[in-house]
């Protein structure tokens, strides 16, 4: 058995009963039970650990357990779910035994919960150096320390009562992963040492009504989304359309691209993933992200600031998008603040990004609607909303939000709002930002949110 590149052993499943029958008749070259392993110290230690774990499982549950090995290169989702179950005290999991007595078998971490009263340090059995079982599924998992020349690594082992039990367990864990992913966002980050994958909860669901943009454009985008994630997929079968889709959102920063993406991710019953491209993005990380995305499909894959894709891997990225199955079941969303930096091959070829949508500056009606939604009318009255919408031509949604915050602070402390002065001050700061003239005018020394 070979260890995976990160030191963890991964595992394969035999699906054919005929193969299982044949295996029972195959001779063993080296048998631990006969003591032949004594000539190979590493094998003796390895076999002794496996033998003891199987003895414990067989004695505890009254049935023989077999050892399985995964060939998914360490991307087995059930280990993540096991860790969550152990940390959360899930009743489906039993703590069977520790492996070595003088190696740590307890762990702790700080967890932030949506209900802050429940946040704090948790202490629980570690995955490393312990054996856990899902008795109802007939499966046990063990992460066993392995002592090697350059340190202590871990090998992952999967035990099951039968091939059928293991298949049912994997299907069960896959369903749990899909249900969990519907309320969380998977984040892929390219780092110097490869892909860092994490799960982030959806802190606040953004409703579609909160998305401020041209209504016809908004309808077009959400109609495409809804058809893609319809359960029957009849649209794609009826019109013989490949089951994959890609859209590119472009426009100035602060115009609502991220809000739109969050509304999409939070309104579909499907996993969503963000891919954070960095200078460390490589052909290997591109392949790994798409392989993970296909396993989560049907799903939404969001690539923000796609213009930051390193030049040396753009051809590989385009070839990946062109692959026959690389995007099967993936709704791909790319965003950029700088469309002029985008490779024309991305925008002008269906199958990569099928449509490119400009998220433009809000017009007066959209500005008024946004400020009304934020609560300006409740604070200052409807007339103030109308005036603010007229004064804020060329403002982005982010700038409108800052105007509301500044007005709220001024109202909170002074019980009046000098709206024109606030807008004038913000426009002055924007002009300085465009001309890089921050220090060319005398300062009155004021610092903070409130303008006069």
PELIN-V804325 format. One record per residue. N is the residue number from 0. PHI is phi as a letter, one per 30 degrees, with the letter a starting at -180 (999 if undefined). OMEGA is omega as a letter, one per 20 degrees, with the letter a starting at -180 (NA if undefined). NEAR is the number of other ideal C-beta (glycine too) atoms within 8 Angstrom. Layout:
{{N & PHI & OMEGA & NEAR} {N & PHI & OMEGA & NEAR}}
//
This chain:
{{0 & 999 & a & 5} {1 & c & r & 4} {2 & d & r & 9} {3 & d & a & 10} {4 & d & a & 5} {5 & c & r & 5} {6 & j & r & 9} {7 & c & r & 12} {8 & d & a & 12} {9 & c & a & 12} {10 & b & a & 13} {11 & c & a & 7} {12 & c & r & 10} {13 & c & a & 8} {14 & c & a & 5} {15 & c & r & 6} {16 & d & a & 6} {17 & d & r & 6} {18 & d & r & 8} {19 & d & r & 10} {20 & d & a & 8} {21 & d & a & 8} {22 & d & a & 8} {23 & d & a & 6} {24 & c & a & 5} {25 & d & a & 6} {26 & d & r & 3} {27 & c & a & 5} {28 & d & r & 3} {29 & b & a & 8} {30 & c & r & 7} {31 & d & a & 12} {32 & d & a & 5} {33 & d & r & 5} {34 & i & a & 6} {35 & d & a & 8} {36 & d & a & 11} {37 & d & r & 7} {38 & d & a & 4} {39 & b & a & 8} {40 & e & a & 6} {41 & d & a & 6} {42 & d & a & 10} {43 & e & a & 11} {44 & d & a & 8} {45 & e & a & 8} {46 & d & a & 10} {47 & d & r & 9} {48 & d & a & 10} {49 & d & a & 10} {50 & d & a & 10} {51 & d & r & 8} {52 & d & r & 15} {53 & d & r & 12} {54 & d & r & 8} {55 & d & a & 11} {56 & d & a & 14} {57 & d & a & 11} {58 & d & a & 7} {59 & d & a & 8} {60 & c & r & 11} {61 & i & r & 5} {62 & a & a & 7} {63 & d & r & 6} {64 & c & r & 12} {65 & c & a & 8} {66 & c & r & 9} {67 & b & r & 11} {68 & b & a & 10} {69 & c & r & 11} {70 & c & r & 7} {71 & c & r & 8} {72 & h & r & 7} {73 & i & a & 10} {74 & c & a & 8} {75 & d & a & 10} {76 & d & a & 10} {77 & d & r & 10} {78 & d & r & 11} {79 & d & r & 9} {80 & d & r & 12} {81 & e & a & 12} {82 & d & r & 9} {83 & d & a & 9} {84 & d & a & 10} {85 & d & a & 14} {86 & d & a & 10} {87 & d & r & 6} {88 & i & a & 6} {89 & d & a & 8} {90 & d & r & 4} {91 & d & a & 6} {92 & c & r & 11} {93 & c & r & 7} {94 & d & a & 9} {95 & d & a & 11} {96 & a & r & 8} {97 & c & a & 8} {98 & d & r & 13} {99 & c & a & 7} {100 & d & a & 4} {101 & c & r & 3} {102 & c & a & 10} {103 & e & r & 7} {104 & b & r & 10} {105 & b & a & 8} {106 & b & r & 10} {107 & b & r & 7} {108 & a & r & 7} {109 & c & a & 7} {110 & c & r & 9} {111 & c & a & 5} {112 & c & r & 8} {113 & e & r & 5} {114 & d & a & 6} {115 & e & a & 7} {116 & d & a & 5} {117 & c & a & 6} {118 & d & r & 9} {119 & k & a & 6} {120 & d & r & 7} {121 & c & r & 9} {122 & c & a & 6} {123 & a & r & 10} {124 & d & r & 10} {125 & d & r & 10} {126 & d & a & 11} {127 & d & r & 11} {128 & i & r & 12} {129 & b & r & 15} {130 & c & r & 14} {131 & b & a & 15} {132 & b & r & 13} {133 & c & a & 12} {134 & e & a & 7} {135 & d & a & 5} {136 & c & a & 9} {137 & i & a & 12} {138 & b & r & 13} {139 & b & a & 14} {140 & b & r & 14} {141 & b & r & 12} {142 & c & a & 13} {143 & c & r & 11} {144 & d & r & 11} {145 & b & a & 10} {146 & c & a & 4} {147 & b & a & 7} {148 & e & a & 2} {149 & c & r & 3} {150 & k & r & 4} {151 & c & r & 8} {152 & c & r & 10} {153 & b & r & 12} {154 & c & a & 12} {155 & c & a & 16} {156 & b & r & 13} {157 & b & r & 13} {158 & c & r & 14} {159 & b & r & 14} {160 & d & a & 10} {161 & a & r & 8} {162 & e & a & 11} {163 & d & r & 6} {164 & d & a & 12} {165 & d & r & 13} {166 & d & r & 10} {167 & d & r & 9} {168 & d & a & 14} {169 & d & r & 10} {170 & d & r & 8} {171 & d & a & 9} {172 & d & r & 11} {173 & d & r & 9} {174 & d & r & 8} {175 & d & r & 9} {176 & d & r & 12} {177 & d & r & 10} {178 & d & a & 8} {179 & d & a & 10} {180 & d & r & 14} {181 & d & a & 9} {182 & c & r & 7} {183 & b & r & 10} {184 & c & r & 11} {185 & d & a & 15} {186 & c & r & 11} {187 & c & r & 14} {188 & b & r & 10} {189 & d & r & 13} {190 & b & r & 9} {191 & e & a & 3} {192 & c & r & 3} {193 & j & a & 8} {194 & d & r & 10} {195 & c & a & 8} {196 & c & r & 8} {197 & b & r & 7} {198 & c & r & 10} {199 & b & r & 8} {200 & d & r & 8} {201 & d & a & 10} {202 & d & r & 4} {203 & b & r & 4} {204 & d & r & 6} {205 & c & a & 9} {206 & d & a & 7} {207 & d & r & 8} {208 & d & a & 4} {209 & d & a & 9} {210 & d & a & 11} {211 & c & r & 11} {212 & a & r & 12} {213 & e & a & 6} {214 & d & r & 6} {215 & d & r & 6} {216 & d & r & 9} {217 & d & r & 11} {218 & d & a & 8} {219 & d & a & 9} {220 & d & a & 12} {221 & d & r & 11} {222 & d & r & 8} {223 & d & r & 11} {224 & d & a & 12} {225 & d & r & 9} {226 & d & a & 9} {227 & d & a & 10} {228 & c & r & 11} {229 & d & a & 9} {230 & d & a & 4} {231 & d & a & 4} {232 & h & a & 8} {233 & d & a & 7} {234 & e & a & 9} {235 & d & r & 11} {236 & d & a & 7} {237 & d & a & 6} {238 & c & r & 6} {239 & h & a & 5} {240 & c & r & 6} {241 & e & a & 6} {242 & d & r & 9} {243 & a & a & 11} {244 & a & r & 9} {245 & b & r & 15} {246 & b & r & 14} {247 & c & r & 16} {248 & c & r & 14} {249 & b & a & 13} {250 & l & a & 10} {251 & d & r & 7} {252 & e & r & 6} {253 & i & a & 8} {254 & c & r & 13} {255 & j & r & 12} {256 & d & a & 11} {257 & d & r & 8} {258 & d & r & 12} {259 & d & a & 13} {260 & d & r & 13} {261 & d & r & 9} {262 & d & r & 13} {263 & d & a & 14} {264 & d & a & 12} {265 & d & a & 10} {266 & c & r & 10} {267 & c & r & 11} {268 & d & a & 4} {269 & a & r & 10} {270 & d & r & 10} {271 & b & a & 15} {272 & b & r & 15} {273 & c & r & 10} {274 & c & a & 10} {275 & c & a & 9} {276 & d & r & 12} {277 & b & r & 9} {278 & d & a & 4} {279 & c & r & 8} {280 & d & a & 11} {281 & b & r & 9} {282 & d & r & 7} {283 & d & a & 7} {284 & d & r & 13} {285 & d & r & 13} {286 & d & a & 9} {287 & d & r & 10} {288 & d & a & 12} {289 & d & r & 12} {290 & d & r & 9} {291 & d & a & 13} {292 & d & r & 12} {293 & d & r & 12} {294 & d & a & 8} {295 & d & a & 12} {296 & d & i & 9} {297 & d & a & 9} {298 & a & r & 14} {299 & c & r & 13} {300 & c & a & 13} {301 & c & r & 13} {302 & c & r & 11} {303 & d & r & 12} {304 & h & a & 9} {305 & d & r & 13} {306 & d & a & 10} {307 & d & r & 7} {308 & e & a & 10} {309 & e & a & 10} {310 & e & a & 5} {311 & d & a & 4} {312 & c & a & 12} {313 & d & r & 10} {314 & d & r & 6} {315 & d & r & 9} {316 & d & r & 10} {317 & d & r & 12} {318 & d & r & 8} {319 & d & r & 11} {320 & d & a & 12} {321 & d & a & 8} {322 & e & a & 8} {323 & d & a & 3} {324 & c & a & 6} {325 & d & a & 10} {326 & c & a & 11} {327 & e & r & 10} {328 & i & a & 9} {329 & c & r & 15} {330 & c & a & 13} {331 & c & r & 13} {332 & b & r & 14} {333 & c & r & 14} {334 & b & r & 15} {335 & a & r & 13} {336 & c & a & 9} {337 & b & a & 7} {338 & d & a & 10} {339 & d & r & 4} {340 & c & a & 6} {341 & d & r & 13} {342 & d & r & 7} {343 & e & r & 6} {344 & d & r & 8} {345 & d & a & 13} {346 & d & a & 11} {347 & c & r & 5} {348 & b & r & 7} {349 & d & a & 4} {350 & j & r & 9} {351 & c & r & 11} {352 & c & a & 11} {353 & d & r & 8} {354 & b & r & 8} {355 & c & a & 10} {356 & c & r & 11} {357 & d & r & 7} {358 & c & a & 11} {359 & d & r & 8} {360 & d & r & 9} {361 & d & r & 14} {362 & d & a & 6} {363 & d & a & 8} {364 & d & r & 7} {365 & d & r & 10} {366 & d & r & 14} {367 & d & r & 12} {368 & d & a & 9} {369 & d & a & 12} {370 & d & r & 15} {371 & d & r & 11} {372 & d & r & 8} {373 & d & r & 9} {374 & j & a & 9} {375 & d & a & 13} {376 & d & r & 11} {377 & d & a & 4} {378 & d & a & 10} {379 & b & a & 11} {380 & j & a & 6} {381 & d & a & 7} {382 & d & r & 7} {383 & d & r & 13} {384 & d & r & 14} {385 & d & r & 9} {386 & d & a & 10} {387 & d & r & 15} {388 & d & r & 12} {389 & d & a & 8} {390 & d & a & 9} {391 & c & r & 12} {392 & e & a & 6} {393 & i & r & 4} {394 & d & r & 12} {395 & d & r & 11} {396 & d & r & 13} {397 & d & r & 9} {398 & d & r & 12} {399 & d & r & 15} {400 & d & r & 9} {401 & d & r & 9} {402 & d & r & 15} {403 & d & a & 12} {404 & d & r & 9} {405 & d & r & 13} {406 & d & a & 14} {407 & d & r & 10} {408 & d & r & 10} {409 & d & r & 14} {410 & d & a & 12} {411 & d & a & 6} {412 & c & a & 7} {413 & c & a & 8} {414 & i & r & 4} {415 & a & a & 6} {416 & b & r & 11} {417 & c & a & 9} {418 & d & a & 12} {419 & d & r & 8} {420 & d & r & 9} {421 & d & a & 14} {422 & d & r & 12} {423 & d & r & 9} {424 & d & r & 10} {425 & d & r & 14} {426 & d & r & 8} {427 & d & r & 8} {428 & d & r & 8} {429 & d & r & 9} {430 & d & r & 9} {431 & d & r & 10} {432 & d & a & 8} {433 & d & a & 6} {434 & c & a & 6} {435 & h & a & 6} {436 & c & a & 8} {437 & d & a & 6} {438 & c & a & 4} {439 & c & a & 4} {440 & c & r & 5} {441 & d & r & 3} {442 & c & r & 5} {443 & c & r & 4} {444 & i & a & 4} {445 & d & r & 6} {446 & b & r & 3} {447 & k & a & 4} {448 & d & a & 7} {449 & c & r & 9} {450 & c & a & 10} {451 & b & NA & 6}}
//
